[in-house]
Amino acid sequence: MNVLKLSAPAKINYRLDVIRKRPDNYHDLRMVMQRIALHDEIEISLSGPPGIRVSCSREGVPSGPANIAWRAAEAIVSRTSKETGVDIHITKNIPVAAGLGGGSSDAATVMMGLNTLLGLHLPDLELMSMGLELGADVPFFIFGKTALAEGIGERLTEIEGVPHAWLVLVNPNIHVSTAWVYQNLQLTKDKVVATLPKFSNRISDICSILLNDLEPVTIGRYPVIGEIKEMLREKGAAGVLMSGSGPTVFAVFENENDAQKCHAEISGLSSWFSVVTHTI
């Protein structure tokens, strides 16, 4: 087997608590992270002259070390003595710099795919440790389950009983810098976080925890995000929240029909990116 075609799913955050700023200038977080069906498509092949080559369907995506997928491939290839070429093609469906973890998911998928293609048999825990060197969200995508993420995102605990949900995602085609958001977050003291409920497969369980400490920062700079949230509420969403550092907003629905109806009503209003998807 010299070729693998894989899906790299996006994620949303049902909860994002920023607890404190650490001495290393990172932040301690508590997040509830959920993979969704919206995904990039990754094709990895072992062929050609030695070296790592990355191509992408979207213009402007770097092909060398500036691309996190390239660095993920390098991390795995460095573990083998085999002389091989690695060609990676990414078909981007997840918006870039959108709070959906697309780059981190691509990196995780490349690591797992090359681990298989090269027959390295590295355990997931080792891959997760390697992935953390690339980005805080990478271990979550290797973990592959709905999770409580703590620390900078590296301490992962599976959460059971989280219901399947239909989602409408709306992105106003703004690129938000995660670093900028954290730099402008005002923390006056350590946050005391509320206890998370035990999930029992009800949509109301999700809606009861929806909170994102980064929202006020991003909405303060881009008020349109708040306008999108209000619009989605008016269309009958059970809950609405910005994901990650934004700007993507997701709306939670119990069934596909309601999600599709909402999407049909908003998709013609502007040139915003919008899609109906669901949790996985």
ChimeraX commands (.cxc) that place a marker at each C-alpha (Angstrom):
marker #1 position 0.00,0.00,0.00 radius 0.5
marker #1 position 1.58,3.26,-1.18 radius 0.5
marker #1 position -1.44,5.59,-1.25 radius 0.5
marker #1 position -3.99,6.56,1.41 radius 0.5
marker #1 position -7.04,8.79,1.06 radius 0.5
marker #1 position -8.28,10.08,4.40 radius 0.5
marker #1 position -10.78,12.55,5.86 radius 0.5
marker #1 position -9.61,15.25,8.26 radius 0.5
marker #1 position -12.65,16.44,10.25 radius 0.5
marker #1 position -13.20,19.92,11.62 radius 0.5
marker #1 position -14.07,20.57,15.27 radius 0.5
marker #1 position -16.22,22.90,17.31 radius 0.5
marker #1 position -15.94,23.89,20.96 radius 0.5
marker #1 position -19.10,23.49,23.03 radius 0.5
marker #1 position -17.19,25.10,25.87 radius 0.5
marker #1 position -14.01,27.14,26.09 radius 0.5
marker #1 position -12.97,28.37,29.53 radius 0.5
marker #1 position -9.74,30.34,29.80 radius 0.5
marker #1 position -8.59,29.68,33.37 radius 0.5
marker #1 position -5.28,31.52,33.67 radius 0.5
marker #1 position -2.22,32.77,31.82 radius 0.5
marker #1 position 0.82,30.61,32.41 radius 0.5
marker #1 position 4.43,31.72,32.98 radius 0.5
marker #1 position 5.27,30.44,29.46 radius 0.5
marker #1 position 2.65,32.88,28.04 radius 0.5
marker #1 position 0.30,30.06,27.03 radius 0.5
marker #1 position -3.10,29.80,28.72 radius 0.5
marker #1 position -4.57,27.00,30.79 radius 0.5
marker #1 position -7.89,26.06,29.21 radius 0.5
marker #1 position -10.85,23.80,29.78 radius 0.5
marker #1 position -12.66,22.90,26.58 radius 0.5
marker #1 position -15.36,20.53,25.44 radius 0.5
marker #1 position -14.30,19.56,21.92 radius 0.5
marker #1 position -16.46,17.85,19.31 radius 0.5
marker #1 position -15.51,16.57,15.86 radius 0.5
marker #1 position -17.91,17.31,13.01 radius 0.5
marker #1 position -18.56,15.87,9.56 radius 0.5
marker #1 position -17.21,18.87,7.63 radius 0.5
marker #1 position -13.76,17.72,6.56 radius 0.5
marker #1 position -10.71,18.25,4.40 radius 0.5
marker #1 position -9.63,15.43,2.11 radius 0.5
marker #1 position -6.03,14.23,2.42 radius 0.5
marker #1 position -4.25,12.04,-0.11 radius 0.5
marker #1 position -0.84,10.72,0.95 radius 0.5
marker #1 position 1.40,8.75,-1.38 radius 0.5
marker #1 position 4.89,7.29,-1.10 radius 0.5
marker #1 position 6.55,7.87,-4.46 radius 0.5
marker #1 position 9.10,9.80,-6.42 radius 0.5
marker #1 position 12.42,11.20,-5.18 radius 0.5
marker #1 position 13.05,11.61,-1.43 radius 0.5
marker #1 position 11.52,14.66,0.17 radius 0.5
marker #1 position 8.15,15.96,1.33 radius 0.5
marker #1 position 5.89,17.75,-1.11 radius 0.5
marker #1 position 2.55,19.32,-0.19 radius 0.5
marker #1 position -0.03,20.65,-2.63 radius 0.5
marker #1 position -3.41,22.14,-1.88 radius 0.5
marker #1 position -6.63,22.90,-3.75 radius 0.5
marker #1 position -6.73,26.37,-2.19 radius 0.5
marker #1 position -4.42,29.10,-3.44 radius 0.5
marker #1 position -2.05,30.68,-0.99 radius 0.5
marker #1 position -1.58,27.61,1.22 radius 0.5
marker #1 position 2.20,27.09,1.72 radius 0.5
marker #1 position 3.82,23.94,0.36 radius 0.5
marker #1 position 6.89,23.79,2.61 radius 0.5
marker #1 position 7.76,24.04,6.32 radius 0.5
marker #1 position 5.27,26.89,6.82 radius 0.5
marker #1 position 2.53,24.30,6.31 radius 0.5
marker #1 position 1.67,22.37,9.49 radius 0.5
marker #1 position 0.91,19.26,7.40 radius 0.5
marker #1 position 4.47,19.41,5.99 radius 0.5
marker #1 position 5.90,19.61,9.50 radius 0.5
marker #1 position 3.69,16.71,10.58 radius 0.5
marker #1 position 5.06,14.61,7.73 radius 0.5
marker #1 position 8.62,15.56,8.64 radius 0.5
marker #1 position 8.05,14.50,12.26 radius 0.5
marker #1 position 6.98,11.02,11.12 radius 0.5
marker #1 position 9.51,10.56,8.32 radius 0.5
marker #1 position 12.31,11.39,10.77 radius 0.5
marker #1 position 11.37,8.20,12.66 radius 0.5
marker #1 position 12.26,5.92,9.73 radius 0.5
marker #1 position 15.50,5.14,7.94 radius 0.5
marker #1 position 13.63,4.49,4.69 radius 0.5
marker #1 position 14.49,6.72,1.75 radius 0.5
marker #1 position 11.12,7.66,0.34 radius 0.5
marker #1 position 9.30,10.54,-1.21 radius 0.5
marker #1 position 6.08,11.74,0.41 radius 0.5
marker #1 position 3.47,13.55,-1.64 radius 0.5
marker #1 position 0.50,15.08,0.19 radius 0.5
marker #1 position -2.47,16.68,-1.52 radius 0.5
marker #1 position -5.03,18.55,0.58 radius 0.5
marker #1 position -8.48,19.34,-0.73 radius 0.5
marker #1 position -9.61,22.15,1.58 radius 0.5
marker #1 position -13.27,22.23,2.56 radius 0.5
marker #1 position -12.75,23.70,6.04 radius 0.5
marker #1 position -12.32,27.50,6.08 radius 0.5
marker #1 position -8.85,28.71,7.05 radius 0.5
marker #1 position -8.25,30.60,10.35 radius 0.5
marker #1 position -11.86,29.92,11.26 radius 0.5
marker #1 position -11.82,28.41,14.76 radius 0.5
marker #1 position -12.54,24.96,13.32 radius 0.5
marker #1 position -9.11,23.35,13.69 radius 0.5
marker #1 position -8.63,22.57,9.99 radius 0.5
marker #1 position -4.85,22.86,9.96 radius 0.5
marker #1 position -4.47,20.83,13.16 radius 0.5
marker #1 position -6.76,18.13,11.78 radius 0.5
marker #1 position -4.77,17.99,8.54 radius 0.5
marker #1 position -1.57,17.57,10.55 radius 0.5
marker #1 position -3.03,14.83,12.75 radius 0.5
marker #1 position -4.38,12.99,9.72 radius 0.5
marker #1 position -1.02,13.15,7.94 radius 0.5
marker #1 position 0.73,11.79,11.04 radius 0.5
marker #1 position -1.69,8.88,11.39 radius 0.5
marker #1 position -1.65,8.15,7.66 radius 0.5
marker #1 position 2.13,8.10,7.37 radius 0.5
marker #1 position 2.39,6.01,10.52 radius 0.5
marker #1 position 0.32,3.41,8.64 radius 0.5
marker #1 position 2.00,3.76,5.23 radius 0.5
marker #1 position 5.51,3.51,6.68 radius 0.5
marker #1 position 4.59,0.63,8.99 radius 0.5
marker #1 position 5.96,2.40,12.06 radius 0.5
marker #1 position 3.23,1.23,14.46 radius 0.5
marker #1 position 3.75,4.25,16.74 radius 0.5
marker #1 position 1.05,4.20,19.47 radius 0.5
marker #1 position -1.52,7.00,19.58 radius 0.5
marker #1 position -0.09,8.37,22.82 radius 0.5
marker #1 position 3.30,8.85,21.14 radius 0.5
marker #1 position 1.67,10.45,18.10 radius 0.5
marker #1 position -0.26,12.77,20.41 radius 0.5
marker #1 position 2.94,13.81,22.17 radius 0.5
marker #1 position 4.60,14.49,18.82 radius 0.5
marker #1 position 1.51,16.34,17.61 radius 0.5
marker #1 position 1.55,18.68,20.60 radius 0.5
marker #1 position 4.87,20.03,19.32 radius 0.5
marker #1 position 3.01,21.16,16.18 radius 0.5
marker #1 position -0.12,22.63,17.74 radius 0.5
marker #1 position -2.29,22.38,20.83 radius 0.5
marker #1 position -5.31,20.98,18.95 radius 0.5
marker #1 position -3.41,18.23,17.09 radius 0.5
marker #1 position -3.59,15.65,19.93 radius 0.5
marker #1 position -7.39,15.97,20.04 radius 0.5
marker #1 position -7.75,14.85,16.42 radius 0.5
marker #1 position -5.50,11.84,17.06 radius 0.5
marker #1 position -7.52,11.04,20.22 radius 0.5
marker #1 position -10.57,10.82,17.96 radius 0.5
marker #1 position -13.36,11.14,20.55 radius 0.5
marker #1 position -15.52,13.87,22.03 radius 0.5
marker #1 position -13.30,15.14,24.80 radius 0.5
marker #1 position -12.71,17.38,27.75 radius 0.5
marker #1 position -9.41,19.10,26.91 radius 0.5
marker #1 position -7.39,20.69,29.70 radius 0.5
marker #1 position -3.99,22.33,30.08 radius 0.5
marker #1 position -3.25,23.95,26.72 radius 0.5
marker #1 position -5.43,21.23,25.21 radius 0.5
marker #1 position -3.13,18.24,25.63 radius 0.5
marker #1 position -4.87,16.55,28.61 radius 0.5
marker #1 position -7.79,14.72,27.05 radius 0.5
marker #1 position -10.60,12.79,28.70 radius 0.5
marker #1 position -13.37,11.13,26.73 radius 0.5
marker #1 position -16.87,12.49,27.42 radius 0.5
marker #1 position -19.70,9.99,27.08 radius 0.5
marker #1 position -23.39,10.66,26.60 radius 0.5
marker #1 position -22.98,13.70,24.33 radius 0.5
marker #1 position -25.90,13.60,21.86 radius 0.5
marker #1 position -25.65,13.60,18.10 radius 0.5
marker #1 position -26.54,17.06,16.82 radius 0.5
marker #1 position -27.19,18.77,13.52 radius 0.5
marker #1 position -25.36,22.03,12.97 radius 0.5
marker #1 position -25.43,25.09,10.76 radius 0.5
marker #1 position -22.01,26.76,10.46 radius 0.5
marker #1 position -21.68,30.37,9.32 radius 0.5
marker #1 position -18.37,32.11,8.63 radius 0.5
marker #1 position -18.33,35.75,7.45 radius 0.5
marker #1 position -15.13,35.19,5.44 radius 0.5
marker #1 position -12.92,36.87,8.01 radius 0.5
marker #1 position -9.53,35.40,9.01 radius 0.5
marker #1 position -8.99,35.65,12.77 radius 0.5
marker #1 position -5.55,35.28,14.32 radius 0.5
marker #1 position -5.73,33.04,17.38 radius 0.5
marker #1 position -2.57,34.69,18.72 radius 0.5
marker #1 position -4.19,38.14,18.41 radius 0.5
marker #1 position -7.29,36.99,20.30 radius 0.5
marker #1 position -5.27,35.63,23.24 radius 0.5
marker #1 position -3.04,38.72,23.29 radius 0.5
marker #1 position -6.13,40.90,23.68 radius 0.5
marker #1 position -7.89,38.72,26.26 radius 0.5
marker #1 position -8.06,40.53,29.59 radius 0.5
marker #1 position -7.63,38.18,32.55 radius 0.5
marker #1 position -7.62,39.90,35.92 radius 0.5
marker #1 position -7.49,36.73,38.02 radius 0.5
marker #1 position -7.78,32.95,37.76 radius 0.5
marker #1 position -11.21,31.83,36.62 radius 0.5
marker #1 position -13.26,29.52,38.85 radius 0.5
marker #1 position -14.87,27.14,36.37 radius 0.5
marker #1 position -18.34,25.72,36.80 radius 0.5
marker #1 position -18.76,21.96,37.12 radius 0.5
marker #1 position -19.78,20.36,33.84 radius 0.5
marker #1 position -23.00,18.32,33.96 radius 0.5
marker #1 position -23.13,14.62,33.22 radius 0.5
marker #1 position -24.36,14.23,29.66 radius 0.5
marker #1 position -27.43,12.11,29.00 radius 0.5
marker #1 position -27.82,12.27,25.20 radius 0.5
marker #1 position -30.09,15.33,25.24 radius 0.5
marker #1 position -29.58,18.42,23.09 radius 0.5
marker #1 position -30.41,20.48,26.16 radius 0.5
marker #1 position -27.22,19.08,27.76 radius 0.5
marker #1 position -25.16,20.73,25.03 radius 0.5
marker #1 position -27.05,24.02,25.20 radius 0.5
marker #1 position -26.61,24.19,28.98 radius 0.5
marker #1 position -22.81,24.42,28.70 radius 0.5
marker #1 position -22.38,26.67,25.65 radius 0.5
marker #1 position -19.82,29.32,26.58 radius 0.5
marker #1 position -16.68,30.73,24.99 radius 0.5
marker #1 position -14.43,33.13,26.90 radius 0.5
marker #1 position -12.86,34.28,23.62 radius 0.5
marker #1 position -16.15,35.51,22.14 radius 0.5
marker #1 position -16.11,39.02,23.65 radius 0.5
marker #1 position -12.62,39.67,22.25 radius 0.5
marker #1 position -13.40,38.54,18.71 radius 0.5
marker #1 position -16.88,40.09,18.58 radius 0.5
marker #1 position -15.43,43.35,19.90 radius 0.5
marker #1 position -13.25,43.51,16.78 radius 0.5
marker #1 position -15.79,41.93,14.40 radius 0.5
marker #1 position -19.36,42.82,15.49 radius 0.5
marker #1 position -20.78,40.89,12.53 radius 0.5
marker #1 position -20.18,37.69,14.54 radius 0.5
marker #1 position -22.69,38.87,17.14 radius 0.5
marker #1 position -25.13,39.69,14.34 radius 0.5
marker #1 position -24.77,36.17,12.95 radius 0.5
marker #1 position -25.43,34.69,16.38 radius 0.5
marker #1 position -28.64,36.69,16.74 radius 0.5
marker #1 position -29.77,35.75,13.24 radius 0.5
marker #1 position -29.30,32.04,13.96 radius 0.5
marker #1 position -31.24,32.33,17.23 radius 0.5
marker #1 position -34.10,33.93,15.33 radius 0.5
marker #1 position -34.09,30.97,12.92 radius 0.5
marker #1 position -34.88,28.57,15.76 radius 0.5
marker #1 position -31.49,27.23,16.83 radius 0.5
marker #1 position -31.49,25.46,20.19 radius 0.5
marker #1 position -28.12,27.02,20.96 radius 0.5
marker #1 position -25.57,29.27,19.23 radius 0.5
marker #1 position -21.86,29.86,19.90 radius 0.5
marker #1 position -18.66,31.02,18.23 radius 0.5
marker #1 position -16.16,28.19,17.87 radius 0.5
marker #1 position -12.60,28.59,19.13 radius 0.5
marker #1 position -11.12,32.02,18.44 radius 0.5
marker #1 position -13.66,32.51,15.67 radius 0.5
marker #1 position -15.05,33.78,13.46 radius 0.5
marker #1 position -17.16,30.70,12.67 radius 0.5
marker #1 position -20.48,30.51,14.51 radius 0.5
marker #1 position -22.35,27.23,14.90 radius 0.5
marker #1 position -26.04,26.72,15.59 radius 0.5
marker #1 position -27.30,23.52,17.23 radius 0.5
marker #1 position -30.44,21.72,15.99 radius 0.5
marker #1 position -32.10,18.49,17.05 radius 0.5
marker #1 position -32.86,17.34,13.50 radius 0.5
marker #1 position -31.66,17.75,9.94 radius 0.5
marker #1 position -34.89,19.29,8.62 radius 0.5
marker #1 position -34.69,22.26,10.99 radius 0.5
marker #1 position -31.00,22.73,10.19 radius 0.5
marker #1 position -31.63,22.62,6.45 radius 0.5
marker #1 position -34.52,25.09,6.76 radius 0.5
marker #1 position -32.32,27.53,8.69 radius 0.5
marker #1 position -29.51,27.17,6.18 radius 0.5
marker #1 position -31.84,27.76,3.24 radius 0.5
marker #1 position -33.09,30.98,4.83 radius 0.5
marker #1 position -29.65,32.46,5.51 radius 0.5
marker #1 position -27.53,31.14,2.64 radius 0.5
marker #1 position -28.95,33.60,0.14 radius 0.5
marker #1 position -28.49,36.65,2.34 radius 0.5
marker #1 position -24.78,37.19,1.74 radius 0.5
marker #1 position -21.58,35.69,0.38 radius 0.5
marker #1 position -20.74,34.20,3.78 radius 0.5
marker #1 position -19.57,30.59,3.97 radius 0.5
marker #1 position -22.35,28.44,5.42 radius 0.5
marker #1 position -22.98,24.73,5.57 radius 0.5
marker #1 position -25.18,22.12,7.22 radius 0.5
marker #1 position -23.22,19.40,8.97 radius 0.5
marker #1 position -23.46,17.13,12.01 radius 0.5
marker #1 position -21.38,15.79,14.86 radius 0.5
marker #1 position -19.36,12.59,14.58 radius 0.5
marker link #1:1,2 radius 0.2
marker link #1:2,3 radius 0.2
marker link #1:3,4 radius 0.2
marker link #1:4,5 radius 0.2
marker link #1:5,6 radius 0.2
marker link #1:6,7 radius 0.2
marker link #1:7,8 radius 0.2
marker link #1:8,9 radius 0.2
marker link #1:9,10 radius 0.2
marker link #1:10,11 radius 0.2
marker link #1:11,12 radius 0.2
marker link #1:12,13 radius 0.2
marker link #1:13,14 radius 0.2
marker link #1:14,15 radius 0.2
marker link #1:15,16 radius 0.2
marker link #1:16,17 radius 0.2
marker link #1:17,18 radius 0.2
marker link #1:18,19 radius 0.2
marker link #1:19,20 radius 0.2
marker link #1:20,21 radius 0.2
marker link #1:21,22 radius 0.2
marker link #1:22,23 radius 0.2
marker link #1:23,24 radius 0.2
marker link #1:24,25 radius 0.2
marker link #1:25,26 radius 0.2
marker link #1:26,27 radius 0.2
marker link #1:27,28 radius 0.2
marker link #1:28,29 radius 0.2
marker link #1:29,30 radius 0.2
marker link #1:30,31 radius 0.2
marker link #1:31,32 radius 0.2
marker link #1:32,33 radius 0.2
marker link #1:33,34 radius 0.2
marker link #1:34,35 radius 0.2
marker link #1:35,36 radius 0.2
marker link #1:36,37 radius 0.2
marker link #1:37,38 radius 0.2
marker link #1:38,39 radius 0.2
marker link #1:39,40 radius 0.2
marker link #1:40,41 radius 0.2
marker link #1:41,42 radius 0.2
marker link #1:42,43 radius 0.2
marker link #1:43,44 radius 0.2
marker link #1:44,45 radius 0.2
marker link #1:45,46 radius 0.2
marker link #1:46,47 radius 0.2
marker link #1:47,48 radius 0.2
marker link #1:48,49 radius 0.2
marker link #1:49,50 radius 0.2
marker link #1:50,51 radius 0.2
marker link #1:51,52 radius 0.2
marker link #1:52,53 radius 0.2
marker link #1:53,54 radius 0.2
marker link #1:54,55 radius 0.2
marker link #1:55,56 radius 0.2
marker link #1:56,57 radius 0.2
marker link #1:57,58 radius 0.2
marker link #1:58,59 radius 0.2
marker link #1:59,60 radius 0.2
marker link #1:60,61 radius 0.2
marker link #1:61,62 radius 0.2
marker link #1:62,63 radius 0.2
marker link #1:63,64 radius 0.2
marker link #1:64,65 radius 0.2
marker link #1:65,66 radius 0.2
marker link #1:66,67 radius 0.2
marker link #1:67,68 radius 0.2
marker link #1:68,69 radius 0.2
marker link #1:69,70 radius 0.2
marker link #1:70,71 radius 0.2
marker link #1:71,72 radius 0.2
marker link #1:72,73 radius 0.2
marker link #1:73,74 radius 0.2
marker link #1:74,75 radius 0.2
marker link #1:75,76 radius 0.2
marker link #1:76,77 radius 0.2
marker link #1:77,78 radius 0.2
marker link #1:78,79 radius 0.2
marker link #1:79,80 radius 0.2
marker link #1:80,81 radius 0.2
marker link #1:81,82 radius 0.2
marker link #1:82,83 radius 0.2
marker link #1:83,84 radius 0.2
marker link #1:84,85 radius 0.2
marker link #1:85,86 radius 0.2
marker link #1:86,87 radius 0.2
marker link #1:87,88 radius 0.2
marker link #1:88,89 radius 0.2
marker link #1:89,90 radius 0.2
marker link #1:90,91 radius 0.2
marker link #1:91,92 radius 0.2
marker link #1:92,93 radius 0.2
marker link #1:93,94 radius 0.2
marker link #1:94,95 radius 0.2
marker link #1:95,96 radius 0.2
marker link #1:96,97 radius 0.2
marker link #1:97,98 radius 0.2
marker link #1:98,99 radius 0.2
marker link #1:99,100 radius 0.2
marker link #1:100,101 radius 0.2
marker link #1:101,102 radius 0.2
marker link #1:102,103 radius 0.2
marker link #1:103,104 radius 0.2
marker link #1:104,105 radius 0.2
marker link #1:105,106 radius 0.2
marker link #1:106,107 radius 0.2
marker link #1:107,108 radius 0.2
marker link #1:108,109 radius 0.2
marker link #1:109,110 radius 0.2
marker link #1:110,111 radius 0.2
marker link #1:111,112 radius 0.2
marker link #1:112,113 radius 0.2
marker link #1:113,114 radius 0.2
marker link #1:114,115 radius 0.2
marker link #1:115,116 radius 0.2
marker link #1:116,117 radius 0.2
marker link #1:117,118 radius 0.2
marker link #1:118,119 radius 0.2
marker link #1:119,120 radius 0.2
marker link #1:120,121 radius 0.2
marker link #1:121,122 radius 0.2
marker link #1:122,123 radius 0.2
marker link #1:123,124 radius 0.2
marker link #1:124,125 radius 0.2
marker link #1:125,126 radius 0.2
marker link #1:126,127 radius 0.2
marker link #1:127,128 radius 0.2
marker link #1:128,129 radius 0.2
marker link #1:129,130 radius 0.2
marker link #1:130,131 radius 0.2
marker link #1:131,132 radius 0.2
marker link #1:132,133 radius 0.2
marker link #1:133,134 radius 0.2
marker link #1:134,135 radius 0.2
marker link #1:135,136 radius 0.2
marker link #1:136,137 radius 0.2
marker link #1:137,138 radius 0.2
marker link #1:138,139 radius 0.2
marker link #1:139,140 radius 0.2
marker link #1:140,141 radius 0.2
marker link #1:141,142 radius 0.2
marker link #1:142,143 radius 0.2
marker link #1:143,144 radius 0.2
marker link #1:144,145 radius 0.2
marker link #1:145,146 radius 0.2
marker link #1:146,147 radius 0.2
marker link #1:147,148 radius 0.2
marker link #1:148,149 radius 0.2
marker link #1:149,150 radius 0.2
marker link #1:150,151 radius 0.2
marker link #1:151,152 radius 0.2
marker link #1:152,153 radius 0.2
marker link #1:153,154 radius 0.2
marker link #1:154,155 radius 0.2
marker link #1:155,156 radius 0.2
marker link #1:156,157 radius 0.2
marker link #1:157,158 radius 0.2
marker link #1:158,159 radius 0.2
marker link #1:159,160 radius 0.2
marker link #1:160,161 radius 0.2
marker link #1:161,162 radius 0.2
marker link #1:162,163 radius 0.2
marker link #1:163,164 radius 0.2
marker link #1:164,165 radius 0.2
marker link #1:165,166 radius 0.2
marker link #1:166,167 radius 0.2
marker link #1:167,168 radius 0.2
marker link #1:168,169 radius 0.2
marker link #1:169,170 radius 0.2
marker link #1:170,171 radius 0.2
marker link #1:171,172 radius 0.2
marker link #1:172,173 radius 0.2
marker link #1:173,174 radius 0.2
marker link #1:174,175 radius 0.2
marker link #1:175,176 radius 0.2
marker link #1:176,177 radius 0.2
marker link #1:177,178 radius 0.2
marker link #1:178,179 radius 0.2
marker link #1:179,180 radius 0.2
marker link #1:180,181 radius 0.2
marker link #1:181,182 radius 0.2
marker link #1:182,183 radius 0.2
marker link #1:183,184 radius 0.2
marker link #1:184,185 radius 0.2
marker link #1:185,186 radius 0.2
marker link #1:186,187 radius 0.2
marker link #1:187,188 radius 0.2
marker link #1:188,189 radius 0.2
marker link #1:189,190 radius 0.2
marker link #1:190,191 radius 0.2
marker link #1:191,192 radius 0.2
marker link #1:192,193 radius 0.2
marker link #1:193,194 radius 0.2
marker link #1:194,195 radius 0.2
marker link #1:195,196 radius 0.2
marker link #1:196,197 radius 0.2
marker link #1:197,198 radius 0.2
marker link #1:198,199 radius 0.2
marker link #1:199,200 radius 0.2
marker link #1:200,201 radius 0.2
marker link #1:201,202 radius 0.2
marker link #1:202,203 radius 0.2
marker link #1:203,204 radius 0.2
marker link #1:204,205 radius 0.2
marker link #1:205,206 radius 0.2
marker link #1:206,207 radius 0.2
marker link #1:207,208 radius 0.2
marker link #1:208,209 radius 0.2
marker link #1:209,210 radius 0.2
marker link #1:210,211 radius 0.2
marker link #1:211,212 radius 0.2
marker link #1:212,213 radius 0.2
marker link #1:213,214 radius 0.2
marker link #1:214,215 radius 0.2
marker link #1:215,216 radius 0.2
marker link #1:216,217 radius 0.2
marker link #1:217,218 radius 0.2
marker link #1:218,219 radius 0.2
marker link #1:219,220 radius 0.2
marker link #1:220,221 radius 0.2
marker link #1:221,222 radius 0.2
marker link #1:222,223 radius 0.2
marker link #1:223,224 radius 0.2
marker link #1:224,225 radius 0.2
marker link #1:225,226 radius 0.2
marker link #1:226,227 radius 0.2
marker link #1:227,228 radius 0.2
marker link #1:228,229 radius 0.2
marker link #1:229,230 radius 0.2
marker link #1:230,231 radius 0.2
marker link #1:231,232 radius 0.2
marker link #1:232,233 radius 0.2
marker link #1:233,234 radius 0.2
marker link #1:234,235 radius 0.2
marker link #1:235,236 radius 0.2
marker link #1:236,237 radius 0.2
marker link #1:237,238 radius 0.2
marker link #1:238,239 radius 0.2
marker link #1:239,240 radius 0.2
marker link #1:240,241 radius 0.2
marker link #1:241,242 radius 0.2
marker link #1:242,243 radius 0.2
marker link #1:243,244 radius 0.2
marker link #1:244,245 radius 0.2
marker link #1:245,246 radius 0.2
marker link #1:246,247 radius 0.2
marker link #1:247,248 radius 0.2
marker link #1:248,249 radius 0.2
marker link #1:249,250 radius 0.2
marker link #1:250,251 radius 0.2
marker link #1:251,252 radius 0.2
marker link #1:252,253 radius 0.2
marker link #1:253,254 radius 0.2
marker link #1:254,255 radius 0.2
marker link #1:255,256 radius 0.2
marker link #1:256,257 radius 0.2
marker link #1:257,258 radius 0.2
marker link #1:258,259 radius 0.2
marker link #1:259,260 radius 0.2
marker link #1:260,261 radius 0.2
marker link #1:261,262 radius 0.2
marker link #1:262,263 radius 0.2
marker link #1:263,264 radius 0.2
marker link #1:264,265 radius 0.2
marker link #1:265,266 radius 0.2
marker link #1:266,267 radius 0.2
marker link #1:267,268 radius 0.2
marker link #1:268,269 radius 0.2
marker link #1:269,270 radius 0.2
marker link #1:270,271 radius 0.2
marker link #1:271,272 radius 0.2
marker link #1:272,273 radius 0.2
marker link #1:273,274 radius 0.2
marker link #1:274,275 radius 0.2
marker link #1:275,276 radius 0.2
marker link #1:276,277 radius 0.2
marker link #1:277,278 radius 0.2
marker link #1:278,279 radius 0.2
marker link #1:279,280 radius 0.2
view
